[in-house]
Amino acid sequence: MAFVNTTRIAQDSFGDRAERFFASIRKSLAQRAIYRQTVRELNALSAKELEDLGMHRSMITDLAREAAYGK
């Protein structure tokens, strides 16, 4: 006995894939902008101001990365 399967797998169109690609680029650029702004603003603070916030200058890049990209 023969069995024929006619199930088709839906594939995204080129436009859908291009849209997702450009959306991921926009998201990456936005995250990078948040990272750079956070680093710039925290670097502008004095050591005393950072201490008041419970931070040390060595933590700036880690905090900026968490702010931009999450944990």
N, CA, C and O atoms as a DFTB+ gen file, in Angstrom:
284 C
 N C O
     1  1       0.841      -1.163       0.000
     2  2       0.000       0.000       0.000
     3  2       0.896       1.240       0.000
     4  3       1.847       1.322       0.778
     5  1       0.598       2.183      -0.856
     6  2       1.394       3.405      -0.991
     7  2       0.737       4.536      -0.201
     8  3      -0.483       4.580      -0.048
     9  1       1.566       5.440       0.292
    10  2       1.078       6.586       1.045
    11  2       1.711       7.831       0.452
    12  3       2.927       7.880       0.267
    13  1       0.915       8.821       0.157
    14  2       1.406      10.071      -0.408
    15  2       1.124      11.187       0.596
    16  3       0.006      11.336       1.090
    17  1       2.140      11.945       0.875
    18  2       2.007      13.054       1.807
    19  2       2.007      14.350       1.005
    20  3       2.963      14.626       0.280
    21  1       0.974      15.128       1.121
    22  2       0.881      16.373       0.363
    23  2       1.042      17.598       1.260
    24  3       0.676      18.706       0.867
    25  1       1.579      17.410       2.443
    26  2       1.791      18.529       3.362
    27  2       2.916      19.409       2.830
    28  3       3.987      18.927       2.462
    29  1       2.644      20.703       2.799
    30  2       3.657      21.649       2.346
    31  2       4.163      22.459       3.534
    32  3       3.418      22.782       4.459
    33  1       5.412      22.765       3.479
    34  2       6.005      23.601       4.518
    35  2       5.976      25.033       4.021
    36  3       6.496      25.344       2.949
    37  1       5.365      25.897       4.808
    38  2       5.276      27.300       4.418
    39  2       6.653      27.935       4.524
    40  3       7.341      27.791       5.534
    41  1       7.040      28.628       3.486
    42  2       8.316      29.322       3.486
    43  2       8.059      30.815       3.409
    44  3       7.136      31.276       2.738
    45  1       8.899      31.555       4.111
    46  2       8.784      33.001       4.087
    47  2       9.204      33.526       2.723
    48  3      10.086      32.972       2.067
    49  1       8.565      34.585       2.321
    50  2       8.945      35.205       1.062
    51  2      10.236      35.988       1.254
    52  3      10.663      36.230       2.383
    53  1      10.843      36.374       0.162
    54  2      12.068      37.170       0.221
    55  2      11.819      38.471       0.963
    56  3      12.671      38.918       1.730
    57  1      10.665      39.084       0.746
    58  2      10.328      40.332       1.426
    59  2      10.255      40.167       2.935
    60  3      10.713      41.034       3.679
    61  1       9.677      39.045       3.397
    62  2       9.598      38.779       4.833
    63  2      10.984      38.615       5.440
    64  3      11.279      39.155       6.506
    65  1      11.834      37.856       4.741
    66  2      13.193      37.654       5.250
    67  2      13.982      38.955       5.250
    68  3      14.730      39.225       6.189
    69  1      13.824      39.767       4.205
    70  2      14.523      41.051       4.134
    71  2      14.033      41.974       5.244
    72  3      14.831      42.680       5.860
    73  1      12.736      41.972       5.501
    74  2      12.172      42.812       6.556
    75  2      12.736      42.418       7.922
    76  3      13.098      43.291       8.711
    77  1      12.817      41.112       8.210
    78  2      13.387      40.651       9.478
    79  2      14.871      41.017       9.578
    80  3      15.352      41.398      10.644
    81  1      15.588      40.897       8.456
    82  2      17.005      41.230       8.433
    83  2      17.220      42.701       8.789
    84  3      18.049      43.022       9.641
    85  1      16.467      43.598       8.132
    86  2      16.635      45.017       8.391
    87  2      16.123      45.400       9.780
    88  3      16.643      46.333      10.393
    89  1      15.118      44.696      10.278
    90  2      14.635      44.949      11.632
    91  2      15.707      44.567      12.653
    92  3      15.891      45.263      13.652
    93  1      16.406      43.473      12.405
    94  2      17.469      43.080      13.331
    95  2      18.623      44.070      13.295
    96  3      19.254      44.321      14.322
    97  1      18.906      44.635      12.128
    98  2      19.954      45.657      12.030
    99  2      19.537      46.910      12.798
   100  3      20.341      47.483      13.532
   101  1      18.282      47.337      12.632
   102  2      17.800      48.509      13.366
   103  2      17.867      48.280      14.874
   104  3      18.257      49.175      15.624
   105  1      17.490      47.088      15.313
   106  2      17.539      46.767      16.740
   107  2      18.977      46.804      17.248
   108  3      19.241      47.345      18.322
   109  1      19.902      46.235      16.488
   110  2      21.308      46.236      16.890
   111  2      21.869      47.648      16.974
   112  3      22.610      47.972      17.903
   113  1      21.517      48.487      16.008
   114  2      21.985      49.875      16.030
   115  2      21.414      50.637      17.221
   116  3      22.112      51.440      17.838
   117  1      20.156      50.389      17.542
   118  2      19.529      51.051      18.690
   119  2      20.187      50.594      19.991
   120  3      20.439      51.410      20.878
   121  1      20.463      49.306      20.108
   122  2      21.118      48.793      21.305
   123  2      22.523      49.372      21.440
   124  3      22.947      49.735      22.538
   125  1      23.231      49.457      20.338
   126  2      24.587      50.021      20.368
   127  2      24.551      51.493      20.779
   128  3      25.428      51.954      21.510
   129  1      23.553      52.223      20.317
   130  2      23.417      53.631      20.694
   131  2      23.165      53.766      22.194
   132  3      23.725      54.655      22.836
   133  1      22.336      52.901      22.752
   134  2      22.079      52.913      24.196
   135  2      23.360      52.605      24.955
   136  3      23.664      53.254      25.956
   137  1      24.109      51.618      24.483
   138  2      25.384      51.262      25.122
   139  2      26.333      52.459      25.135
   140  3      26.878      52.811      26.181
   141  1      26.529      53.085      23.972
   142  2      27.461      54.206      23.869
   143  2      27.019      55.383      24.741
   144  3      27.848      56.014      25.396
   145  1      25.719      55.679      24.751
   146  2      25.208      56.787      25.559
   147  2      25.410      56.503      27.046
   148  3      25.802      57.394      27.799
   149  1      25.148      55.284      27.466
   150  2      25.311      54.926      28.870
   151  2      26.768      55.051      29.297
   152  3      27.061      55.608      30.356
   153  1      27.684      54.535      28.476
   154  2      29.109      54.652      28.781
   155  2      29.517      56.115      28.857
   156  3      30.229      56.518      29.777
   157  1      29.071      56.906      27.900
   158  2      29.420      58.331      27.869
   159  2      28.919      59.051      29.124
   160  3      29.653      59.833      29.729
   161  1      27.675      58.787      29.511
   162  2      27.111      59.466      30.677
   163  2      27.762      59.022      31.979
   164  3      28.013      59.847      32.857
   165  1      28.036      57.734      32.113
   166  2      28.674      57.263      33.343
   167  2      30.126      57.715      33.434
   168  3      30.618      58.000      34.526
   169  1      30.811      57.783      32.309
   170  2      32.192      58.277      32.315
   171  2      32.263      59.758      32.677
   172  3      33.294      60.227      33.159
   173  1      31.193      60.488      32.453
   174  2      31.174      61.916      32.778
   175  2      31.040      62.166      34.278
   176  3      31.309      63.272      34.748
   177  1      30.628      61.151      35.030
   178  2      30.477      61.306      36.478
   179  2      31.828      61.227      37.169
   180  3      32.751      60.572      36.685
   181  1      31.929      61.894      38.292
   182  2      33.155      61.831      39.090
   183  2      33.169      60.525      39.884
   184  3      32.166      59.816      39.966
   185  1      34.327      60.228      40.462
   186  2      34.458      59.025      41.282
   187  2      33.513      59.090      42.483
   188  3      32.940      58.079      42.890
   189  1      33.361      60.283      43.039
   190  2      32.469      60.465      44.202
   191  2      31.016      60.217      43.801
   192  3      30.275      59.562      44.535
   193  1      30.605      60.733      42.649
   194  2      29.229      60.515      42.184
   195  2      28.973      59.038      41.900
   196  3      27.905      58.516      42.219
   197  1      29.940      58.378      41.310
   198  2      29.797      56.935      41.067
   199  2      29.701      56.175      42.388
   200  3      28.905      55.246      42.525
   201  1      30.514      56.578      43.347
   202  2      30.484      55.930      44.664
   203  2      29.123      56.118      45.320
   204  3      28.599      55.193      45.941
   205  1      28.549      57.311      45.187
   206  2      27.223      57.566      45.748
   207  2      26.160      56.654      45.129
   208  3      25.175      56.305      45.779
   209  1      26.370      56.280      43.883
   210  2      25.444      55.372      43.188
   211  2      25.771      53.903      43.445
   212  3      25.062      53.010      42.980
   213  1      26.849      53.661      44.189
   214  2      27.241      52.282      44.490
   215  2      27.973      51.625      43.336
   216  3      27.911      50.407      43.167
   217  1      28.662      52.424      42.547
   218  2      29.375      51.907      41.370
   219  2      30.849      52.272      41.445
   220  3      31.257      53.194      42.152
   221  1      31.612      51.530      40.706
   222  2      33.029      51.830      40.531
   223  2      33.265      52.009      39.038
   224  3      32.547      51.445      38.212
   225  1      34.276      52.796      38.705
   226  2      34.552      53.085      37.293
   227  2      34.780      51.808      36.468
   228  3      34.466      51.778      35.278
   229  1      35.315      50.774      37.085
   230  2      35.561      49.523      36.365
   231  2      34.266      48.797      35.994
   232  3      34.287      47.873      35.180
   233  1      33.150      49.204      36.580
   234  2      31.860      48.552      36.315
   235  2      31.106      49.182      35.146
   236  3      30.071      48.661      34.732
   237  1      31.605      50.288      34.612
   238  2      30.846      51.061      33.628
   239  2      30.492      50.240      32.390
   240  3      29.334      50.237      31.972
   241  1      31.442      49.558      31.808
   242  2      31.137      48.814      30.576
   243  2      30.152      47.675      30.834
   244  3      29.282      47.403      30.007
   245  1      30.289      47.010      31.983
   246  2      29.348      45.931      32.306
   247  2      27.936      46.472      32.505
   248  3      26.964      45.875      32.042
   249  1      27.827      47.610      33.200
   250  2      26.514      48.216      33.416
   251  2      25.899      48.695      32.102
   252  3      24.696      48.545      31.886
   253  1      26.716      49.264      31.236
   254  2      26.213      49.726      29.944
   255  2      25.768      48.550      29.080
   256  3      24.749      48.628      28.394
   257  1      26.530      47.466      29.115
   258  2      26.161      46.272      28.343
   259  2      24.834      45.700      28.838
   260  3      23.991      45.289      28.042
   261  1      24.661      45.677      30.150
   262  2      23.400      45.177      30.717
   263  2      22.235      46.093      30.351
   264  3      21.137      45.620      30.059
   265  1      22.477      47.413      30.367
   266  2      21.418      48.362      30.026
   267  2      20.995      48.211      28.568
   268  3      19.810      48.325      28.254
   269  1      21.938      47.960      27.688
   270  2      21.638      47.903      26.266
   271  2      21.151      46.533      25.807
   272  3      20.217      46.440      25.010
   273  1      21.774      45.478      26.302
   274  2      21.505      44.146      25.783
   275  2      20.803      43.217      26.761
   276  3      20.448      42.092      26.408
   277  1      20.605      43.676      27.972
   278  2      19.989      42.816      28.981
   279  2      21.035      41.924      29.621
   280  3      22.229      42.052      29.352
   281  1      20.579      41.031      30.459
   282  2      21.516      40.160      31.186
   283  2      22.025      39.043      30.346
   284  3      22.819      38.228      30.816
